[in-house]
Structure formats: C-alpha cells, structure tokens
Amino acid sequence: MTPKDPAYCLNPDCGKPVDRSAGSGRPRHYCNDTCGRAYRRAREKSPTPDTLAHNDFADQVADDLTQVIAHIVQLTRTQQPLAVLCLLSFVESDLEDLKAVLVQQARDQRQKNADIAQCLGLAPEQLSRKLSADTVRRRMDSRPLRTRTRVRLPRQAAPLPATAPRTVSAPHIPGQRRPATGGGGMTSSRARDPDRHRGSPAAVLTRALSHLQRLSGKTLRELADNTNVSASYVSRVLSGDRCPSWKIARLLTLACGGDPAEIQPLWAAARGRATTQRQSLPAALRGLHLAAARPHADQLGEHTHLTARAITGMFDGTALPAWEDVEELAHALNAEAQPLRPLWNAACAALAGPSAFTAGPVTEVTG
C-alpha cells in the first residue's frame, strides 16, 4: 500500500510535518489537540465578509464626512449660512451612519456591550434596542437610496465657491441631463423610488451571471465542465443560493463569453469587499447594465433625467459623470450605487490628479 503524502501542521506557530500514513478516518491536519485549538482560534480571527463590509462602510462614511465638513468650512468663511444649513442634513445623517457602523465594528472586535454603551452614554439595554445588528444592517442598506445630490440653494443665495467638493456640487457633462419639468428644485425621478431598489449586490451578481448563461445558450452540464465544478453547484450559483469564489465566477463568465472586468466589481460588492482601482467605473456600470438584461439607453432615459447620449458615454467611459448621475443610473438599473463610490472617486483622482475634488468643468476622456 502506498503511503500517504506528508502534510504540515496548520497551526501557524507550528508547521511541523504531520504523519498521515497510520490510522484510518479523516486525515490529521495538526500535531496534537493544542495545535488544533490554536489553529481554530487563528481561523476565528480572520475577518468575515460582514466585518470587511463594516470596515469599508465606515471608511466611506468618514470620507464623505471629511469632504462635506471641508465644504462647510469654506462656506462659513465666505458667510453663506443658507448653503451651510442645506448641508447640515448630510452631516447629521452621516454621523448617524458612522455611529451605527462603529458600534458594529466594536462588536466585531469582541468589545463588551457595556463598554460600547458607556462610550455613547447609554444603558446596555438601550444600545441593544436602538442599535441592534439588524438596525445597523438596515442603515447600511438604505444609505445608497438616500440621494446625495448637489445642494440646491434658494435663488437669493450666493453661488457655491470654486473650491466646493465634487461629491457635493458635481458639474454636469454638457447635454448630460434632460430638462426637468415643473417648479424649482430637482424633479423626482422614477429611478429614485425606494420601492424599486430591491437589487442587493448578491442579487445583481446572480442576475448578471444568469443573463450571461442565457445569452451563451450553454447548458448547466457544459458550464460545469468548463469550470470543474458540479452542475448542481452551477445551478445554485445561477439561482442565487451560492455566492461563488472569484475563480468560479471568472470561469463562468469566460465560459459564457462575458468580460470578467464587468463581473468583478459585482462579485466584490456581493462578497462585501472593497473595490480596487484595478476595476474601472465604466466596466462596473456595464456589469450593472448586463445584470439588468442590457436595456437600451433610450429606455433607461425614460426612467432617469439622463439623456441617451450621456448614458452611452457612461458605459463607454468617454466622459466622467457627476456622482448623482452615477447614482441615478445605478438605481434605474435596479442596483445599489454605493459600491460604485470608490471607483468614481478613483476616476476623479485619475482625471484631476491631486485636485480631484475641486469643482470645475468636466473634460472628455480622450485616447
């Protein structure tokens, strides 16, 4: 009988060879029970997808707060009280979001509930009631649906200064939006109806992969052969019962003739992972477009204030849109916009360099 291959202890502080040649049953992964307990403790310390999502959400809210407060400082120094008052609602909402996610971060770090409550001046039972894990999750889910658009001031108010952050007062691409009808302020859009926003990141990824499979005409068995997994697992992925690893998601995409660059941002959002600068905003928007079964730009224009030309430019990457327009297009595609925020910030930084968040005309991207 051929002896089994040698293995090494999974305890990160040990790593000694483990003899698997003797005995029967499940193979040993560590030297002894002590190493086994150490291995399990180390595994428990690895961040879960929820923990990564909490960390990323806290960073995003803190970045938004920093930019809005910097804008408030500029407006206060130029004595524009109405503009500052308009921004206070953003600050109050951001502070509530930040408090909620910081509480959850402390729980992820195994901090005691009593210590967290003491920091907020609450009784432990009040903290559990006001900021339960479900409450925090609902705030995280609802934030992309709370529109963060440019500030609309009364007519007598002075215009915003030239140093206004792009995230609060983003300029338009010429010919980007259709004229709004009705009175002053921003006309509400059907794309901003919260009842339409049922597309969680996991659901968007499932829809994109399922649409690719339908376009390819391949059977589950053929896809299973292409990805080296079972047909039943492919079925569970395409039905949304399983969120695949990136390796499987990439192989499925390639097997169906799709572009992995369009799927990777959707996969990262579904896994609660931060997007990277290697991923581009246009590719991510095309991924959302794919998940929505690629409706025509004219059809999307009917559900937004955007023109068909502007929507096509956002998919092609020929121009950098304002954040509110990225948000509106994502909502029209029945998806959350917040996972796109890091990609939009990176696009602003790449286009404008160190002054990425100063207002100015949006330039066409050439080359």
N, C-alpha and C positions, 0 to 999 in steps of 0.2 A: 504494500500500500504506500503510495507516495505521500511523504509528509507534507503538511500544510505549510504555506509560505509564512515566514516570520512576520510579526507585526510589532508595533511600538506602542507603549502606554500612552493613552490620550490625555493623561494628566499633564498640563502644560509645564509643571515644575518637575516632571519625572522624565518621560520619554525613553525609558529603558525598554529593551526588547521583551515581548510577551510571548511565551511559549504556547502555541495553539496546536501542537502536534498530539497532545494527550487529551483524553477525555472526549465526551460527546456533548451534544446540545449546542447552544449558542456559543459562538467563539468569544473568547475573553478580549476585552478592549483595554484593560488596565491591570497593573500588577497585583493589587490587593484591594480590599474594601476601602482603605484610607485613600488610595489614589482615585477610586471610583467616586467617593464623596467629593473630593477636590475637583474632579472633572465636572461633576454636576453643578457645583457651586459656580465654577467659571462659566459654564454654559448659561446659567441663570443670569449672570451679569451682562451677557451680550444684549445690546439694545434690540427691543422688539420693533416691528413696523409701527406700532402705536407710539412708542417712545420717540422714534425718528420723526414721526408726523408732528408730535408735540413740539419737539425741538425746532423743526423747520417753521412751524406756525408761529412760535414765539419770536424767531428771528425776523420773520416777515412783518409782524405787527410792530416790533421795535423799530425796524427800518422805516415803516410808514409814519410812526410817531415822530421819529427824528426829522423826517423831511417836512411834515406839517408844522411842527414846532419851529423849525428854522424859518419857515414861511411866515408864521405868526410874528416872530421877532422882527422880520423885515417890515411887515405891515404895521406893527405897533410903532416902530421908529419913524415911519412915514405918516403916522397919525391917520390910519384908516380903520376906525373902530368897527364900521359895518362889516368890512371884509373879515376882521378877526372874529366877530360874533358868528359869521357864517361858518367859520372853520371850527368853532368850539364843539359842535355836534360830532365832527370827525374825531376830535381828541377824546371826548367823553366815551364814544363807542370803542375807540382803540384801547383806552385804558381798561374798560370792562373786559375786552377780549384778552388783553395781556394778563390781567389779574386771574382770569379763569384758567388760561393755559399754564401760568406759573404755578398755580395750585396743583394742576395735574402733573407738571414736571416734578414738583416736590414729592408727590405720591409715587411717581416712577422711581425716585431715588430712595424710596422706603422711609421718608421722613414721617414722624408721628403726626397723626391728625391734630392732636392737641397743640403741637408746636406750630403747625401751619395756621391754625385758628388764632393762636396768640398773636402772630405777626399781623393779622388782619383785625385784631380787636374783636373777635367773635368767640362765642362759645363753640366747642367742638360739634355739638348737635346742630347749631346754626350753619356752620360750614358744610356739614354733610347734606343739609337740606337745601341751601342756596347754591352750592357749587358741587353738586354730585358729578360723578364721571359722565353721566348721561347729559347733564346740563352743559358741561364743558364741550362735549361732542356736538351738541346742537348749536352752540355758538360757533364752533369751528365750521360746521356745515353751512351755517347761514351767512357767514361773513362774505363769501363770494356773491351772494344775492343782494347784499346791501350795497347799492350802487355808490361808487366813489368817483364822481364825475367832477368836472371843473366847477368852481364856485360861480354861481350866478348872483351878481350884486344888483341892488336897485339902481335905476338909471342915474340918480343923483350921486352915486358913489364914485369915487375916483377909480380909474383902472388899476389893475394889479401891476406891481413893479416888474421891471425886466428880469429881475432875479428870481421870479417865482418858480418853485419846483415843478417839473414836468408832471409829476404824479397828481398835482392839484390843479394845475392850469396848463393842460397839454394843448399845443397848437394843432390845427387841422391840416390835413393834406388838401390842397385846392381841389374843389369838386368832389370832396370825400363824402359829404352828407347831403341828403335831400332836404330841402327847406321844411322846417317844422310848421305845422298849421296851428292856428289858434292864437291865444294870447301870449304874454311874456313867459319867460322861463322855458324849461325844457319839456317838450311834449312827451308824455309817457309812451313807451313802445310795448307792443305785444311781447317782444323778446324779453322784457323786464318783468313780466308777470311771474311772481314766485311759484304759482301753481304749475308752471311749465318746466321748472327746473328740477326734474326728477333724476337727471343723469349723474349719478355718483361716478367718481373716477373709475371704479371697478366695472360699473355698468357700461361706461363709454368704451373701455378696452374690450369688453366682451362683444359689444356691437361692432367694433371695428374688425376684430378677427372673424366674426361670423359673416360680415359682409364680404370680406376678402375670400372666405371659403365659398360663398355663393357665386362670386364673380369667377373664381377659378374653375368651378364645376367639379372639383375633386371630391371623392368620397372620403369618409372618415378613415377607412382602411388605407387608402392611398396616402393620406396625411400622416397616419400612424407610421407607415413605412418610411416616410421622409424624415420623421422626427425621432424615430427609435423609441416611441412610447406606444402604449396600447391604444386601440381605437376607442375604448371606453373612456380613457383619460382625455383624449382629444374631445370626445363628446361632452365631458364635464367642463372642459375649458370653454368650449363654444357656447355652452348653456349658462355659463357664469357660476357654476358650482365650484370651480377651482380657479385660482389665480396662478398662472404658470410662472416658472422661473424665466429669467430673460433669455436663457439659452433656448428653451422650448418656444417662447413667444417669437424669437427671431427665426427659428427654423420653420415655424408655422407660416410666418409672414413670407419668407423666401419661397416656401413650397407653393404658396398661393399667388406668387408673382407680385407681392407687395414690396414697399420700401421700408426697411427696418427703421430708418430715420423718422418716419412718420409715426411708427408704433412705439418707439422707445419712450418719448415723453408721456404717452398714455399709460404705458406699463409702470413708469416711475411714479406717476400720480396714484395709480391703483395700489401700488405697494407702499404708499406713504413715504416715498423717498424724494429728496430734493432733486430737482432737475439740475443738469450741469450745463456749463457753457458750450460743451460739445454739441448740445442739442440746440436747434435753431427755432425761433418763433414761427417762421413760415411753415416749417415741417410739422411742428406741433399743431398749427391751425389746419393743415391738410389732414392730419390724423383725426382731428375732430370732424372735419368735413367727411372723411371716409366713414367714421362711426355713424354719421347721420345719413348714410347712403348717398352721399355726394349730390345734394340738391343743387340746382342751377343758381348762379349768382343773382339772377333776376328774382327768383323765388325767395331767396334769403333777403333781398332788398325789401320785399313786401312785409317782412317781419321786423325790420330794423329801420333806422334812419340813414343807413349807408347806401351809397349808390352801388350798382353792379360793378362799375369800374373799380371803385375803391376796394370792394370785396375781393375781386380778382387780384388786385395788386397786393393785398394782404396775404393771399395764398401763394403768390409768386415771389414775394419778398422784394418787389420793385420799389417799395416805399415803407417808411417806418410810421405806423399809425399811432394815434393817441391811445392811451390806456383805456379810456372809456369806450373807444370803438372796438378794441380787442375784447373787452368785457361784453359788449353788446353782441358781437358776432358769436362769441362762445355761447352765450345764453340762447341765441337764435338756433344754434346747433344742439340745443338741449344738453349742455355740458357746463361744468363749473369753470369759472375763469381764473380763480386764484392760483391753480398750479402753473398757469402761464406767466405769472408775475415775474419770477426770476429770469425767465427767458426774455421778457420785454425789457427788464432792467439791463440785462446784458447787451441787448441790441442797442439800447440808448447809449450805454457806455462805449460800445464798439464804434458807434457812429460819431459821437461827440467827444470822446476822449475824457479828460478829467472834468470837463464842464458838462457832463451828460445830463445833469438835472437842472440846467438853466434853460429858461424858455427862449425860443427863437423859432425861425421858420424851419419847417420840416423839409429836408432835402431829399431828392430822389437818389436811390442807391444805383450806381452805375457799375458796369463791369460784370 
